[in-house]
Amino acid sequence: MPLLLLWSWLLTQLGGQFTQQPAEPAVRFEIVNAGFTVQGTLGGLQAMGQFDPAQLAQAHIRATVPVSTIQTGISLRDKHLQKPDYFDAAQFPVLSMQSTAFRSLGGGQYEGTFTLTIKGISHEVRVPFTVSAARELQGSFHLNRLDYGIGKSSLVLANDVAVSLRTKLAEGP
């Protein structure tokens, strides 16, 4: 889930200094629960940094998103996800991502390496993304929720979380 947030932030930041212009939730996630795919979003993404494809060594991005913005379409579930056994929003109110490196994959495709922190637990994640001529960024990745202490092992709830990001980049100063 947090990776999606970071990805959204990354996408909005390409091309110098950047600001995000979300027309809709930029961070989306999917997880299988009881055989059904549950979709959700995270809002309130805050991102800052620089991204110039011609100077990837100097690029840097940091993004945060409030855990309290999780929406899955069922308010009871959303409230449960705030509790200590899942995201523990009281103790860890934000998810964060900090870039450590970028590389070009060619053809407007890039990969960012980020430190993703959820519930005080940090892991390196690689996020592939594309940037179109219209400055629209899109990317997706997967994470294992158990790596971040989100819930416990379950026969009903999958461990794999698919995260996708899509946003339009504003022209930076």
N, C-alpha and C positions, 0 to 999 in steps of 0.2 A: 504494500500500500504506500509506504513512504517513498519508495522508488518512483512510483508514478508521479508523485508530487515533485520530486527532484527533477524527473525527466521533463515535466511540464515547465518547470522553472528554466531548465537548461534550454529548452526549445524557444522560449520567449526571449532568451538572452543572446542569441546569436547575432553577430554583427556589432562589435564595439560594446559600449555601455548599453544596458538593456532595461526595458521595463515590460511588465507583463500586461496583456490586454485580454483577459479571459472573457469570451462571449458565453461560455458554458463551463461547467467544472472541467478543469484541465487534467485532473488526476482521476483515473478510473481504475477499478480493480475487479477481478472475478475470482471466486473460489467455489469449489463444489462442496455443498453441505447437504447431507442426507440424499444424495443422488441428484440434487438440483443445483444448477449454477446460480450463485448469488452474485449480483452485480452491485457495486457501490461506488461512491465518489468521496473525495476529500476536497474541501474548499478552503479559501483564505490563504492560498499559497503566497508566500513572500520570498522573492528571489533577488539576488544582487550579484553583480560580477561583470566580467568582460568575456566576449567570445568573438574572435576574429579568425576566420578560417585560414588566413594567411599567416597568422602568428599563434599557432596552437600552443606553443611552449609558454606563452604569457597568459593564456586564457585561464580563467578561474570563475567558478560559480558556487554559490552557497544558497541553499533553499531550505525553508521551513514551512511546515503546515500544522495547524492546530488539530490535535486528535479529536477535539470536541466537534469537528465538522463532519465526521464520518456519517454518511447517509447510505442506507441500504434499502430504503423503502418500507422498513418496519421499525417504528420508533422504539418499541420494546427491545429489539435486537440492538439498535444503535446505542441505547442506554447501557445495555449489558456489555457491549464492547468497550465502554469507558472504565469498567471495573478492573481491579487489580489482576484478575486472572487473564485478562486480555491486554489492553493497552495501558491500563493504570493511568488514566488521564490526570488524576489528582497529583500524582508524583512526577509523571513524565508528560507534560501537556503538549509538547510538540515533537514531530518527527523531523529529522534534519538530514541533509545531504551536503557533502563538501567535496568538490572536485579535487582530484589529485593529478589527473593527466587526461589529455585528449589525443586522438589520432584520427587521421583521415583514412577512410576506407575507399575513397575514390567515388566519382560520380555524385557528389553532394551527400555522401554517406559518411557518418562519423561514429566514433565510439568514445564514450567518456568513462573514465574510471572514477568512482565516487566512494567516499566513506559514508555509508548509510547508518544512521543511529536511531534505534527504536528502543524505548524503555531503558536507555542507558547502555545498550549493547550495540557495538559497532562492528560492521563487516564491510569489506570491500565488495562493490558491485560494479559490473560493466554494463553500460547502457548504450546499445546501438540506436542511432537516430538518423533521420534524413532531414534535409532542409531543401525545400522547393524554391524555384525562382521567385515565387510570391512570398517567400519568407515564412512558409508554413512548416512547422516542425512536427514530426511524428516519430514515435518510438515505442518500443515495448520490451519488457523483460519479465523474468520470473524470480520469485524469492521463496524461500522456505520459512513459513511463519514461526516454526519451532526454533530456528536459529536466533530469533529475537524474543523468545519467551512469550509469544502470543498464543495463549491457550496451551493445552496439553495434547499429547498424542491421542488420536481418536479414530475409531472405525467409521465414524459418520462425517467428520470434517477433514477435508483434504489438507495436506501440508503445503502444497504448491499454490501460490498466489500469482496470478497473471496481472501485470500492471501495464497500462497503456497510457500514452501521453499524446496530446495533440493540441497545438496552439499556434497562433499567428504572432510572429515577432513584429514589434514596433521598431521603427527606425530609431537607432540610438543616437545620442549626441556625439 
